[in-house]
Amino acid sequence: MSVLFWISVSVVVYSYLLYPLLLLALEILQKQKHFKKEGITPGVSIVIAAYNEEKVIKQRIENCLSLDYPKELLEIIIASDGSDDQTGSIVRQYSSRNVILKDYKERRGKVNVLNETVPQAKHPIIIFSDANASFHPDAVRNIVRHFADEHIGAVCGRLYFVNSQDGETGELEGVYWRYETLLKKLEGKRGSLMGANGAIYAIRKELFEACPSDTIIEDFFIPMKILQRGFAVIYDPRAEAVEETAQKIVHEKERRIRIGAGDYQALFRLLPMLNPLRGFSALAFWSHKVLRWLSPFFLITALVSNLFLLDEKVYFILFILQGGFYLSALFGQALAWSGMSIKVFNLCYYFVSMNLALLLGFFRFLLGTQKAAWHRTQR
């Protein structure tokens, strides 16, 4: 039991704390890859999958049209996934300004919309984004300059979260996202960024492979397949996008469970990336993703095995510490429900809720109950 306990604790501590420190050490001690970037202006197709986005789609289109990029080289494609509101009507108002509506009448899920839409795009660079995101004016220029290097297959931009009206999750999302951003920067410098965020990332159209029709988290799967083919996937913090957080932490629950199910699905579809012969890419995949996806099981094992070791003082203390942590998470949940916020308790809740979502996502994956189609998070 003591072996189980320490293995479980060590895996969680390594994934969340020691791996970032390892990346920082490599940053200092090991020579980095240098990728070429130039001020090129290739043709760009921005592809936005949308489902019932009438509240934000006009603002999103205006944002794309205001970008600092040659208008004749910019194609804006709004792919409506069976929307039954005014999304399509709003997009049609911009048809004379190189905004194209792909109006799919039948709901099929984002991944299938992208599978059908991307081959129809006319430009060699595809930038994926969301309807509720907003690009900084120079985001496209900053992201495409990296494609001057033939070794680069995908580029992920930086996503900032802002509080929605009366929102409470912005600070928590911000803390976690700053932590994730650090990992993205360090992995991206080595050309081995682990996936992307769906709000702003670009690929070479020629490298796009249709995803299986039931793919849940295509913004992770698509860049990882490009990395698997031997191309670099990098991160550029100067290519910026902004997105609102959910109004309540509880509103994120369904989204996180869906992502959790997608994580385990992606694991089994990207098994070749676990091969140690792939070098740093394999290390990053194991450390940043796989071990973290398995953390809920290690956390449970640590708690249960600790119960069998209470006769020793050190394990009794460790059990009290674990119990205090989970009680803090419960208190943080109560605060979230009441609209109050105390950072330390809410951070405990955020960590536990993420791992609980992974656990529930695992069972959805196991039972095959998670669908590819998505529903908007209330914002």
C-alpha positions, 0 to 999 in steps of 0.5 A: 500500500505504501508503494501504491501511495507513493507512486500515485502521489509521485505521478501527480506531482510530476505531471503538475509540478516537476514536468514544468520545472523540467521544461524550464531546466531544458530551456536553460541547459539545452540548445533550442530549435530555431525556426525561420519566420518572415513577413509573408502574406499567403492566402488565408482561409479563416474557418469558423464552425457555428451552431446557433451563434446569432448573438455573437456571429455579427461581431465575429465577422466584423472582427475578421473583416477588420484584421490587418491583412490584405482583404483579397488574400483573406477568405472568411468561412462560417460553417453553420452546423444545423443552426436553427436561429438567425445565424445563417441570415446574419452571415448572408448579409456579408456575402459581398465582402468575401464572407462565405456561408456553408449552411449545413442543414443537418446537425452533424458535429463540429468535426464533420463540419470541418471535414467537409468545409476545409477541402473547399477552402481556396487558400493554402493556410487554414486558420480555425477559430470559434464564433465567440472569440475575437482576434487582435488586428495583427493576429493573422500576420503574426501566425502566418509568418511562421509558415515561411519555414517548411518544417512547420505544419501548425501554429497555435496562437495565444488565447486570453480569457476575460470575465463575462458579465457578472462572471466569476470564473475569469480569475480561476481560468486565468490562473490555470491558463497562465500555467498552461500558457507557460507549458505551451511556450516551452513546448512550442519552442521545441516544435512539439506543442501538445495540441492547440486551442480551438479559438486560434490555430493555423495549419497548412491545408495540404496537411489536413486529414479528415478526422474520424467522424466521432472525434470529440476534441479535433483541436487537439487531434488535428495538430497532433496528427501533424506532429505525428507526421514529423512536422513542427507544431509551435506556439506564438504568443503574439498571435492573440485572441480573446474569449469570454469565460463562462458566467459560472464555474458550474456552467463549464461542467458539461464542456469539461466532461466532454473534453475529458471523454475526448482526451481518452479517445485521443489517447488511443488514436495517438498511440504511436506518439507514446514511442520514446524514440520520438524524443521530446514529443513523446516526453511531452505527450506522456508528461503533459497529457497522458499522466494528467489524464490518468491523474484522477485514478492516481488521486483515488489510489492515493486516498484509498491506499492511505486509509490502510496506512493510518497506523503510522503517524506520517501517513495519518498526517498525509491523510488529514492533509488530503482530507483537508484539501478535498474539504477545501474543494467542497467549500470552494464549490459552495462559494461558487454556488453562492457567488462568492470567491476566496482564491485558495478554496476556489483553486482547490475546487477548480483542480478537483472539478477538472479531475472529476470531469476527466473521471466522468469523461472516462466513463462516457468514453468507455460507454461510448455515450459522448457525441461529437456534436456540441452545445454552447456554454452559457456566457 
